[in-house]
Amino acid sequence: MDEHAASILKESDQMISRLQLLSVFFQEEVVYKIFLRSQVIHQLFADNPQLPIDKLELFHLQFTTSVIELLRKIKKSNEKNVTLIDDEIRLNREVIAKLNETLVNEQSFIAGKQRQALKINNSLRNLYEVLSDLTTDFPFVKNVSQFSARFAKDFYYTISSDQLAQLIDYDSGTVYANQYATIERKLMGLLCKYDFKTEFVYGLKSGTLIIEVYKFLDTGQYFLFYPARNLFLFCTPEELAGADFSGTSSEKVRMIQELAYKNDKLQSNAASVKTYIPAGIIRLLEENYAKIADIDFLNNLNNFDVQANILKSMLNTDML
């Protein structure tokens, strides 16, 4: 075998190896059939030195090179799409992790609600004594604002600034006030009557300002605590109806489930997207395979350039 033929066979073997890798990647029947047929054509020339070796080179130039370039372009496009899917999966996982973290924190929040109610009840009892005895003692127990500082971001519900302003509006003639706190007179009377037994219901926030809502255990009546002014006022469920109560634990659980389901679908789709070949290109490859599988293919090789040009045109098509 002369050097020229050996060089063409070596290049042909490399070309077929690249085609084999692509057939394994795409797992598409027609691509695998093209690889096998190309291998048969290569072996035909390798086993029959009398055949014009330039025809093998022409075959690869007109057909195999274009097929490989086309499949590589599809592979690159698919991998870019898979990267986008992977990015979405990663972002969803980050959201799921944050939501799970808030659900874990919610157990601390639930336990903390009882402690916070106890702090407010004791502070109100102290305030009653300060107002009754006309002393200047500070009525609030230690760390009464620590609860909202820790949990307001994740567990307090959002209201508008107008809603907040309406909730904390009051008639100065209806309150007791000193340098430390302001409380509605009727509210103080009811607290005394029911021995300062209330429970924390939920928190509200508007920007950095917060309100805590409490309920009497015996009557079901509501009142609010506005820490920015140490203000205590009656409120009603109707007044609180404008709050955004989304983002509760059940809502977060639902979001976690939906995101996890979405990620499962995305991961499943990623596998098919990675190896996807448009139907139009599949049809073209099938047509080309039919031509190279024809027993008279080598005799008509010089007429194959039209089909090769169609393949090359696919490299710039919108079908990819």
C-alpha positions as YAML, in Angstrom:
chain: A
units: angstrom
residues:
- id: 1
  name: MET
  ca: [0.00, 0.00, 0.00]
- id: 2
  name: ASP
  ca: [1.47, 3.34, -1.02]
- id: 3
  name: GLU
  ca: [1.85, 6.27, 1.34]
- id: 4
  name: HIS
  ca: [-1.03, 8.23, -0.21]
- id: 5
  name: ALA
  ca: [-3.51, 5.38, 0.29]
- id: 6
  name: ALA
  ca: [-2.28, 4.75, 3.83]
- id: 7
  name: SER
  ca: [-2.79, 8.42, 4.70]
- id: 8
  name: ILE
  ca: [-6.35, 8.45, 3.34]
- id: 9
  name: LEU
  ca: [-7.21, 5.24, 5.21]
- id: 10
  name: LYS
  ca: [-5.78, 6.66, 8.42]
- id: 11
  name: GLU
  ca: [-7.84, 9.84, 8.07]
- id: 12
  name: SER
  ca: [-10.87, 7.74, 7.17]
- id: 13
  name: ASP
  ca: [-10.42, 5.65, 10.30]
- id: 14
  name: GLN
  ca: [-10.25, 8.80, 12.44]
- id: 15
  name: MET
  ca: [-13.35, 10.17, 10.74]
- id: 16
  name: ILE
  ca: [-15.28, 6.97, 11.45]
- id: 17
  name: SER
  ca: [-14.12, 7.00, 15.09]
- id: 18
  name: ARG
  ca: [-15.58, 10.49, 15.49]
- id: 19
  name: LEU
  ca: [-18.79, 9.31, 13.88]
- id: 20
  name: GLN
  ca: [-18.91, 6.34, 16.25]
- id: 21
  name: LEU
  ca: [-18.61, 8.63, 19.29]
- id: 22
  name: LEU
  ca: [-21.50, 10.72, 18.00]
- id: 23
  name: SER
  ca: [-23.62, 7.64, 17.37]
- id: 24
  name: VAL
  ca: [-23.03, 6.54, 20.97]
- id: 25
  name: PHE
  ca: [-23.86, 10.04, 22.24]
- id: 26
  name: PHE
  ca: [-27.13, 10.46, 20.33]
- id: 27
  name: GLN
  ca: [-28.31, 6.85, 20.50]
- id: 28
  name: GLU
  ca: [-30.25, 7.53, 17.31]
- id: 29
  name: GLU
  ca: [-30.81, 4.60, 14.97]
- id: 30
  name: VAL
  ca: [-30.10, 6.42, 11.72]
- id: 31
  name: VAL
  ca: [-26.84, 7.87, 13.07]
- id: 32
  name: TYR
  ca: [-25.72, 4.42, 14.14]
- id: 33
  name: LYS
  ca: [-26.66, 3.00, 10.73]
- id: 34
  name: ILE
  ca: [-24.66, 5.74, 9.00]
- id: 35
  name: PHE
  ca: [-21.68, 4.91, 11.20]
- id: 36
  name: LEU
  ca: [-21.93, 1.20, 10.36]
- id: 37
  name: ARG
  ca: [-22.33, 1.86, 6.64]
- id: 38
  name: SER
  ca: [-19.37, 4.26, 6.65]
- id: 39
  name: GLN
  ca: [-17.32, 1.60, 8.40]
- id: 40
  name: VAL
  ca: [-18.29, -0.93, 5.72]
- id: 41
  name: ILE
  ca: [-17.27, 1.50, 2.97]
- id: 42
  name: HIS
  ca: [-13.96, 2.16, 4.72]
- id: 43
  name: GLN
  ca: [-13.27, -1.56, 5.07]
- id: 44
  name: LEU
  ca: [-14.14, -2.10, 1.43]
- id: 45
  name: PHE
  ca: [-11.30, 0.19, 0.37]
- id: 46
  name: ALA
  ca: [-8.95, -1.18, 3.03]
- id: 47
  name: ASP
  ca: [-9.48, -4.75, 1.78]
- id: 48
  name: ASN
  ca: [-9.39, -3.91, -1.93]
- id: 49
  name: PRO
  ca: [-6.28, -1.88, -2.80]
- id: 50
  name: GLN
  ca: [-7.24, -1.95, -6.47]
- id: 51
  name: LEU
  ca: [-10.19, 0.39, -5.79]
- id: 52
  name: PRO
  ca: [-9.47, 4.09, -6.40]
- id: 53
  name: ILE
  ca: [-8.67, 5.32, -2.88]
- id: 54
  name: ASP
  ca: [-9.55, 8.89, -3.82]
- id: 55
  name: LYS
  ca: [-13.19, 7.84, -3.93]
- id: 56
  name: LEU
  ca: [-13.03, 7.08, -0.20]
- id: 57
  name: GLU
  ca: [-11.59, 10.52, 0.43]
- id: 58
  name: LEU
  ca: [-14.30, 12.05, -1.75]
- id: 59
  name: PHE
  ca: [-16.97, 10.15, 0.18]
- id: 60
  name: HIS
  ca: [-15.80, 11.60, 3.47]
- id: 61
  name: LEU
  ca: [-15.41, 15.08, 2.03]
- id: 62
  name: GLN
  ca: [-18.87, 15.09, 0.51]
- id: 63
  name: PHE
  ca: [-20.75, 13.21, 3.19]
- id: 64
  name: THR
  ca: [-19.10, 12.16, 6.46]
- id: 65
  name: THR
  ca: [-17.52, 15.55, 7.23]
- id: 66
  name: SER
  ca: [-20.86, 17.33, 6.82]
- id: 67
  name: VAL
  ca: [-22.68, 14.75, 8.95]
- id: 68
  name: ILE
  ca: [-20.11, 15.09, 11.73]
- id: 69
  name: GLU
  ca: [-20.19, 18.89, 11.65]
- id: 70
  name: LEU
  ca: [-23.98, 18.87, 11.66]
- id: 71
  name: LEU
  ca: [-24.18, 16.46, 14.59]
- id: 72
  name: ARG
  ca: [-21.54, 18.38, 16.52]
- id: 73
  name: LYS
  ca: [-23.49, 21.60, 16.06]
- id: 74
  name: ILE
  ca: [-26.65, 19.90, 17.31]
- id: 75
  name: LYS
  ca: [-24.71, 18.45, 20.26]
- id: 76
  name: LYS
  ca: [-23.33, 21.87, 21.19]
- id: 77
  name: SER
  ca: [-26.78, 23.47, 20.95]
- id: 78
  name: ASN
  ca: [-28.31, 20.69, 23.04]
- id: 79
  name: GLU
  ca: [-25.61, 20.97, 25.69]
- id: 80
  name: LYS
  ca: [-26.28, 24.69, 25.96]
- id: 81
  name: ASN
  ca: [-29.97, 23.95, 26.53]
- id: 82
  name: VAL
  ca: [-29.07, 21.32, 29.12]
- id: 83
  name: THR
  ca: [-26.90, 23.89, 30.90]
- id: 84
  name: LEU
  ca: [-29.92, 26.19, 31.14]
- id: 85
  name: ILE
  ca: [-31.98, 23.33, 32.56]
- id: 86
  name: ASP
  ca: [-29.21, 22.49, 35.05]
- id: 87
  name: ASP
  ca: [-29.11, 26.14, 36.14]
- id: 88
  name: GLU
  ca: [-32.86, 26.12, 36.74]
- id: 89
  name: ILE
  ca: [-32.59, 22.88, 38.71]
- id: 90
  name: ARG
  ca: [-29.80, 24.37, 40.83]
- id: 91
  name: LEU
  ca: [-31.80, 27.53, 41.55]
- id: 92
  name: ASN
  ca: [-34.86, 25.46, 42.46]
- id: 93
  name: ARG
  ca: [-32.74, 23.41, 44.86]
- id: 94
  name: GLU
  ca: [-31.49, 26.59, 46.51]
- id: 95
  name: VAL
  ca: [-35.07, 27.79, 46.98]
- id: 96
  name: ILE
  ca: [-36.08, 24.39, 48.37]
- id: 97
  name: ALA
  ca: [-33.16, 24.50, 50.82]
- id: 98
  name: LYS
  ca: [-34.18, 27.97, 52.03]
- id: 99
  name: LEU
  ca: [-37.81, 26.94, 52.40]
- id: 100
  name: ASN
  ca: [-36.79, 23.83, 54.33]
- id: 101
  name: GLU
  ca: [-34.67, 26.02, 56.57]
- id: 102
  name: THR
  ca: [-37.65, 28.24, 57.36]
- id: 103
  name: LEU
  ca: [-39.76, 25.16, 58.11]
- id: 104
  name: VAL
  ca: [-37.13, 24.02, 60.60]
- id: 105
  name: ASN
  ca: [-37.09, 27.52, 62.08]
- id: 106
  name: GLU
  ca: [-40.86, 27.39, 62.31]
- id: 107
  name: GLN
  ca: [-40.63, 24.88, 65.13]
- id: 108
  name: SER
  ca: [-38.58, 27.43, 67.05]
- id: 109
  name: PHE
  ca: [-41.11, 30.12, 66.09]
- id: 110
  name: ILE
  ca: [-44.04, 28.09, 67.41]
- id: 111
  name: ALA
  ca: [-42.26, 27.43, 70.69]
- id: 112
  name: GLY
  ca: [-41.16, 31.07, 70.87]
- id: 113
  name: LYS
  ca: [-44.73, 32.36, 70.51]
- id: 114
  name: GLN
  ca: [-45.61, 31.08, 73.98]
- id: 115
  name: ARG
  ca: [-42.54, 32.66, 75.53]
- id: 116
  name: GLN
  ca: [-43.25, 35.95, 73.75]
- id: 117
  name: ALA
  ca: [-46.85, 35.98, 74.99]
- id: 118
  name: LEU
  ca: [-45.58, 35.42, 78.53]
- id: 119
  name: LYS
  ca: [-43.15, 38.34, 78.19]
- id: 120
  name: ILE
  ca: [-45.90, 40.65, 76.93]
- id: 121
  name: ASN
  ca: [-48.34, 39.49, 79.61]
- id: 122
  name: ASN
  ca: [-45.76, 40.17, 82.32]
- id: 123
  name: SER
  ca: [-44.87, 43.51, 80.75]
- id: 124
  name: LEU
  ca: [-48.55, 44.52, 80.70]
- id: 125
  name: ARG
  ca: [-48.95, 43.46, 84.32]
- id: 126
  name: ASN
  ca: [-45.92, 45.59, 85.19]
- id: 127
  name: LEU
  ca: [-47.34, 48.49, 83.17]
- id: 128
  name: TYR
  ca: [-50.59, 48.27, 85.10]
- id: 129
  name: GLU
  ca: [-48.71, 48.51, 88.39]
- id: 130
  name: VAL
  ca: [-46.57, 51.41, 87.14]
- id: 131
  name: LEU
  ca: [-49.64, 53.33, 86.00]
- id: 132
  name: SER
  ca: [-51.56, 52.51, 89.18]
- id: 133
  name: ASP
  ca: [-48.73, 53.45, 91.54]
- id: 134
  name: LEU
  ca: [-47.56, 56.40, 89.44]
- id: 135
  name: THR
  ca: [-43.99, 55.13, 89.51]
- id: 136
  name: THR
  ca: [-41.29, 55.64, 86.89]
- id: 137
  name: ASP
  ca: [-40.22, 52.00, 86.74]
- id: 138
  name: PHE
  ca: [-39.55, 50.52, 83.30]
- id: 139
  name: PRO
  ca: [-42.38, 48.00, 82.77]
- id: 140
  name: PHE
  ca: [-41.07, 45.85, 79.93]
- id: 141
  name: VAL
  ca: [-39.30, 42.59, 80.65]
- id: 142
  name: LYS
  ca: [-35.89, 41.82, 79.20]
- id: 143
  name: ASN
  ca: [-35.55, 41.05, 75.48]
- id: 144
  name: VAL
  ca: [-39.19, 41.70, 74.65]
- id: 145
  name: SER
  ca: [-38.20, 42.73, 71.10]
- id: 146
  name: GLN
  ca: [-35.86, 39.81, 70.50]
- id: 147
  name: PHE
  ca: [-38.66, 37.58, 69.18]
- id: 148
  name: SER
  ca: [-39.67, 39.91, 66.35]
- id: 149
  name: ALA
  ca: [-36.04, 40.64, 65.49]
- id: 150
  name: ARG
  ca: [-35.46, 36.92, 64.97]
- id: 151
  name: PHE
  ca: [-38.68, 35.84, 63.28]
- id: 152
  name: ALA
  ca: [-40.30, 38.86, 61.59]
- id: 153
  name: LYS
  ca: [-38.50, 38.37, 58.28]
- id: 154
  name: ASP
  ca: [-39.79, 34.83, 57.70]
- id: 155
  name: PHE
  ca: [-42.97, 34.56, 59.75]
- id: 156
  name: TYR
  ca: [-44.64, 37.97, 60.04]
- id: 157
  name: TYR
  ca: [-47.21, 38.83, 57.40]
- id: 158
  name: THR
  ca: [-46.91, 41.86, 55.15]
- id: 159
  name: ILE
  ca: [-49.22, 44.86, 55.32]
- id: 160
  name: SER
  ca: [-49.05, 48.21, 53.56]
- id: 161
  name: SER
  ca: [-47.92, 51.40, 55.27]
- id: 162
  name: ASP
  ca: [-51.50, 52.71, 55.02]
- id: 163
  name: GLN
  ca: [-52.83, 49.60, 56.76]
- id: 164
  name: LEU
  ca: [-50.25, 49.99, 59.50]
- id: 165
  name: ALA
  ca: [-51.15, 53.65, 59.96]
- id: 166
  name: GLN
  ca: [-54.84, 52.76, 60.31]
- id: 167
  name: LEU
  ca: [-54.13, 50.04, 62.87]
- id: 168
  name: ILE
  ca: [-52.06, 52.29, 65.15]
- id: 169
  name: ASP
  ca: [-54.35, 55.32, 64.91]
- id: 170
  name: TYR
  ca: [-56.08, 56.18, 68.19]
- id: 171
  name: ASP
  ca: [-57.84, 58.93, 70.12]
- id: 172
  name: SER
  ca: [-55.52, 60.33, 72.78]
- id: 173
  name: GLY
  ca: [-58.50, 60.75, 75.08]
- id: 174
  name: THR
  ca: [-59.04, 56.99, 75.26]
- id: 175
  name: VAL
  ca: [-55.60, 55.88, 76.45]
- id: 176
  name: TYR
  ca: [-53.34, 55.71, 79.46]
- id: 177
  name: ALA
  ca: [-49.82, 56.90, 78.72]
- id: 178
  name: ASN
  ca: [-46.51, 57.48, 80.43]
- id: 179
  name: GLN
  ca: [-42.95, 57.90, 79.25]
- id: 180
  name: TYR
  ca: [-42.65, 54.19, 78.47]
- id: 181
  name: ALA
  ca: [-45.92, 53.05, 76.93]
- id: 182
  name: THR
  ca: [-49.41, 53.91, 75.72]
- id: 183
  name: ILE
  ca: [-52.38, 51.59, 76.21]
- id: 184
  name: GLU
  ca: [-56.07, 51.87, 75.50]
- id: 185
  name: ARG
  ca: [-57.99, 52.26, 78.77]
- id: 186
  name: LYS
  ca: [-60.63, 49.65, 78.00]
- id: 187
  name: LEU
  ca: [-57.88, 47.25, 76.96]
- id: 188
  name: MET
  ca: [-56.13, 47.68, 80.31]
- id: 189
  name: GLY
  ca: [-59.43, 47.09, 82.08]
- id: 190
  name: LEU
  ca: [-60.04, 43.88, 80.16]
- id: 191
  name: LEU
  ca: [-56.48, 42.69, 80.83]
- id: 192
  name: CYS
  ca: [-57.00, 43.19, 84.55]
- id: 193
  name: LYS
  ca: [-60.35, 41.40, 84.44]
- id: 194
  name: TYR
  ca: [-58.87, 38.32, 82.76]
- id: 195
  name: ASP
  ca: [-55.61, 38.35, 84.69]
- id: 196
  name: PHE
  ca: [-53.41, 39.27, 81.72]
- id: 197
  name: LYS
  ca: [-53.94, 35.91, 80.03]
- id: 198
  name: THR
  ca: [-53.38, 36.34, 76.32]
- id: 199
  name: GLU
  ca: [-51.67, 34.47, 73.52]
- id: 200
  name: PHE
  ca: [-49.56, 35.54, 70.56]
- id: 201
  name: VAL
  ca: [-51.54, 35.11, 67.32]
- id: 202
  name: TYR
  ca: [-49.26, 36.41, 64.56]
- id: 203
  name: GLY
  ca: [-47.02, 39.27, 63.56]
- id: 204
  name: LEU
  ca: [-47.39, 41.91, 60.86]
- id: 205
  name: LYS
  ca: [-44.71, 43.92, 59.10]
- id: 206
  name: SER
  ca: [-44.53, 46.95, 56.87]
- id: 207
  name: GLY
  ca: [-40.96, 47.61, 55.83]
- id: 208
  name: THR
  ca: [-38.93, 47.61, 59.05]
- id: 209
  name: LEU
  ca: [-41.96, 48.36, 61.25]
- id: 210
  name: ILE
  ca: [-43.77, 45.51, 62.96]
- id: 211
  name: ILE
  ca: [-46.98, 44.85, 64.86]
- id: 212
  name: GLU
  ca: [-47.69, 41.86, 67.06]
- id: 213
  name: VAL
  ca: [-51.28, 40.66, 67.42]
- id: 214
  name: TYR
  ca: [-52.50, 39.00, 70.62]
- id: 215
  name: LYS
  ca: [-55.78, 37.40, 71.65]
- id: 216
  name: PHE
  ca: [-57.50, 37.00, 75.00]
- id: 217
  name: LEU
  ca: [-57.71, 33.34, 75.95]
- id: 218
  name: ASP
  ca: [-61.13, 33.79, 77.57]
- id: 219
  name: THR
  ca: [-62.94, 36.16, 75.20]
- id: 220
  name: GLY
  ca: [-61.23, 35.79, 71.84]
- id: 221
  name: GLN
  ca: [-60.83, 39.57, 71.54]
- id: 222
  name: TYR
  ca: [-57.73, 40.88, 69.80]
- id: 223
  name: PHE
  ca: [-55.26, 43.64, 70.56]
- id: 224
  name: LEU
  ca: [-52.01, 44.76, 69.00]
- id: 225
  name: PHE
  ca: [-48.60, 45.72, 70.27]
- id: 226
  name: TYR
  ca: [-46.64, 48.28, 68.24]
- id: 227
  name: PRO
  ca: [-43.06, 48.12, 69.59]
- id: 228
  name: ALA
  ca: [-41.87, 51.28, 67.82]
- id: 229
  name: ARG
  ca: [-44.06, 53.31, 70.22]
- id: 230
  name: ASN
  ca: [-44.77, 50.66, 72.87]
- id: 231
  name: LEU
  ca: [-48.41, 51.08, 71.93]
- id: 232
  name: PHE
  ca: [-51.24, 48.69, 72.88]
- id: 233
  name: LEU
  ca: [-54.62, 49.00, 71.13]
- id: 234
  name: PHE
  ca: [-57.69, 46.89, 70.50]
- id: 235
  name: CYS
  ca: [-58.04, 45.52, 66.98]
- id: 236
  name: THR
  ca: [-60.54, 43.31, 65.18]
- id: 237
  name: PRO
  ca: [-60.18, 40.52, 62.60]
- id: 238
  name: GLU
  ca: [-61.89, 42.82, 60.09]
- id: 239
  name: GLU
  ca: [-59.15, 45.41, 60.51]
- id: 240
  name: LEU
  ca: [-56.53, 42.72, 59.91]
- id: 241
  name: ALA
  ca: [-58.20, 41.33, 56.80]
- id: 242
  name: GLY
  ca: [-55.95, 43.31, 54.46]
- id: 243
  name: ALA
  ca: [-52.80, 41.47, 55.51]
- id: 244
  name: ASP
  ca: [-51.04, 39.19, 53.04]
- id: 245
  name: PHE
  ca: [-51.36, 35.80, 54.71]
- id: 246
  name: SER
  ca: [-49.54, 33.88, 51.97]
- id: 247
  name: GLY
  ca: [-46.24, 32.19, 52.76]
- id: 248
  name: THR
  ca: [-47.57, 30.11, 55.62]
- id: 249
  name: SER
  ca: [-46.03, 26.74, 56.44]
- id: 250
  name: SER
  ca: [-48.62, 24.87, 54.36]
- id: 251
  name: GLU
  ca: [-47.89, 27.21, 51.48]
- id: 252
  name: LYS
  ca: [-44.17, 26.58, 51.85]
- id: 253
  name: VAL
  ca: [-44.68, 22.82, 51.94]
- id: 254
  name: ARG
  ca: [-46.72, 23.08, 48.75]
- id: 255
  name: MET
  ca: [-44.00, 25.18, 47.10]
- id: 256
  name: ILE
  ca: [-41.33, 22.65, 48.11]
- id: 257
  name: GLN
  ca: [-43.39, 19.81, 46.65]
- id: 258
  name: GLU
  ca: [-44.03, 21.71, 43.43]
- id: 259
  name: LEU
  ca: [-40.37, 22.67, 43.00]
- id: 260
  name: ALA
  ca: [-39.23, 19.11, 43.72]
- id: 261
  name: TYR
  ca: [-41.72, 17.77, 41.15]
- id: 262
  name: LYS
  ca: [-40.58, 20.39, 38.65]
- id: 263
  name: ASN
  ca: [-36.94, 19.40, 39.18]
- id: 264
  name: ASP
  ca: [-37.80, 15.74, 38.59]
- id: 265
  name: LYS
  ca: [-39.40, 16.69, 35.27]
- id: 266
  name: LEU
  ca: [-36.49, 18.96, 34.34]
- id: 267
  name: GLN
  ca: [-33.97, 16.20, 35.07]
- id: 268
  name: SER
  ca: [-36.00, 13.79, 32.96]
- id: 269
  name: ASN
  ca: [-36.24, 16.34, 30.15]
- id: 270
  name: ALA
  ca: [-32.52, 17.09, 30.32]
- id: 271
  name: ALA
  ca: [-31.70, 13.53, 29.25]
- id: 272
  name: SER
  ca: [-33.90, 13.77, 26.16]
- id: 273
  name: VAL
  ca: [-32.86, 17.35, 25.35]
- id: 274
  name: LYS
  ca: [-29.20, 16.33, 25.44]
- id: 275
  name: THR
  ca: [-29.62, 13.80, 22.61]
- id: 276
  name: TYR
  ca: [-32.46, 15.47, 20.69]
- id: 277
  name: ILE
  ca: [-32.17, 15.67, 16.90]
- id: 278
  name: PRO
  ca: [-34.88, 17.66, 15.06]
- id: 279
  name: ALA
  ca: [-37.28, 15.55, 13.01]
- id: 280
  name: GLY
  ca: [-36.39, 17.35, 9.78]
- id: 281
  name: ILE
  ca: [-32.72, 16.49, 10.19]
- id: 282
  name: ILE
  ca: [-33.58, 12.88, 11.04]
- id: 283
  name: ARG
  ca: [-35.45, 12.66, 7.73]
- id: 284
  name: LEU
  ca: [-32.51, 14.14, 5.86]
- id: 285
  name: LEU
  ca: [-30.09, 11.71, 7.49]
- id: 286
  name: GLU
  ca: [-32.38, 8.83, 6.57]
- id: 287
  name: GLU
  ca: [-32.40, 9.98, 2.95]
- id: 288
  name: ASN
  ca: [-28.62, 10.19, 2.96]
- id: 289
  name: TYR
  ca: [-28.30, 6.78, 4.56]
- id: 290
  name: ALA
  ca: [-30.52, 5.32, 1.85]
- id: 291
  name: LYS
  ca: [-28.15, 6.71, -0.77]
- id: 292
  name: ILE
  ca: [-24.93, 5.43, 0.81]
- id: 293
  name: ALA
  ca: [-26.59, 2.06, 1.45]
- id: 294
  name: ASP
  ca: [-27.35, 1.71, -2.27]
- id: 295
  name: ILE
  ca: [-25.26, -1.00, -3.90]
- id: 296
  name: ASP
  ca: [-24.33, 1.38, -6.75]
- id: 297
  name: PHE
  ca: [-23.37, 4.16, -4.37]
- id: 298
  name: LEU
  ca: [-19.68, 4.22, -5.28]
- id: 299
  name: ASN
  ca: [-20.46, 4.39, -8.97]
- id: 300
  name: ASN
  ca: [-22.68, 7.41, -8.37]
- id: 301
  name: LEU
  ca: [-20.38, 9.12, -5.88]
- id: 302
  name: ASN
  ca: [-19.66, 11.98, -8.23]
- id: 303
  name: ASN
  ca: [-23.37, 12.79, -8.26]
- id: 304
  name: PHE
  ca: [-23.61, 12.85, -4.46]
- id: 305
  name: ASP
  ca: [-22.54, 16.47, -4.15]
- id: 306
  name: VAL
  ca: [-26.15, 17.74, -4.38]
- id: 307
  name: GLN
  ca: [-27.12, 15.74, -1.30]
- id: 308
  name: ALA
  ca: [-23.92, 16.85, 0.41]
- id: 309
  name: ASN
  ca: [-24.80, 20.48, -0.21]
- id: 310
  name: ILE
  ca: [-28.16, 19.93, 1.49]
- id: 311
  name: LEU
  ca: [-26.34, 18.56, 4.53]
- id: 312
  name: LYS
  ca: [-24.00, 21.54, 4.58]
- id: 313
  name: SER
  ca: [-26.90, 23.96, 4.31]
- id: 314
  name: MET
  ca: [-28.33, 22.41, 7.46]
- id: 315
  name: LEU
  ca: [-25.37, 23.80, 9.38]
- id: 316
  name: ASN
  ca: [-26.93, 27.26, 8.99]
- id: 317
  name: THR
  ca: [-30.56, 26.27, 9.37]
- id: 318
  name: ASP
  ca: [-33.09, 27.32, 11.99]
- id: 319
  name: MET
  ca: [-34.02, 23.67, 12.44]
- id: 320
  name: LEU
  ca: [-31.19, 23.28, 14.98]
...
